[in-house]
Amino acid sequence: MGRSLLTVDLGNSAIKLRAWREDGQPRPERFARADFAPAAHDSEDLARFLDTHGPFDLGALSTVADAALSEAWHARTARCVRGELRTDLDCGLENRTLEPARVGRDRLFAARGALELLQQSALVVGVGTAVTVDALLALEGGRGAFLGGAIAPGPVLLARALDTGTARLFRIDPTPDPAALGRDTQAAMRAGVGIGLRGAVRELALEIAREAGLKDPPIALCGGARAFVAGSFGAARVVECEDLVHVGLCAALLSQAGRGPR
């Protein structure tokens, strides 16, 4: 039996843990998963997950959370990794942005995951608290370059802006694929958020592909709210992967632990 791996993705609103095992396949196979609220680092559910599926041979953590929360989750999950729980992994991509150190690690590892899955240039679209649309350029020898992209509010943030930024509107729970013709205020708000977001992502994808020189690139789509934009890309090939960041973490972790690219 091959090595076991733990990958941890600390997002803005959810903490995602995935357990993987090498078994001779081109990529590790996921054998367990769990999502937690940010405050759950001392919870019984987390302890049960780690006790049931650990200890792990290798581990990696990506975070966009604040320092205190990141430290708390690292301290808790590192106990079940025999080696080091890596927080400093190189994603393995050339970072061609103007401020490489400021790029979110979730964006970089999602792009690495897209390269691992698609093995070609692509757009990487993540839809969660924020929406990201990024360009990935495939290079010779299985390497890749992260070119940058766009960041926009996700559906919940858009809905919250209508609530907090106006006098007479209110909080709604946005839904994918609402009717465009809202017959009351709540439906009109859902239309503005849901269909407006879909249109924004479609335009961002078209313009980013054009500026990056990518002709008809496939779309690697991830994020907990990806259903809001799943129909946005016309005839483009769309590959959905809920664990895209984790796939990238696994690829980088195994590459730096001694297994080269496929």
Protein Blocks (a to p, Z undefined) as FASTA:
>chain_A
ZZddddddddfkbccddddddehiabdcdfbdcdddfklmmgfklmmmmmmmmccfbdcd
ddfbdfklmmmmmmmmmmmpfbacdfkbcehiacfbfblmlpcfklmmmmmmmmmmnopa
cddddddfbccdddddddehhiacdebdcddddfklmmmmmmmmpmkbccddddehiafb
dcbfklmmmmmmmmmmmmmmmmmmmmmmmmnopahiacddedjklmmmmmmnojaccddd
fklmmmmmmmmmmmmnopacZZ
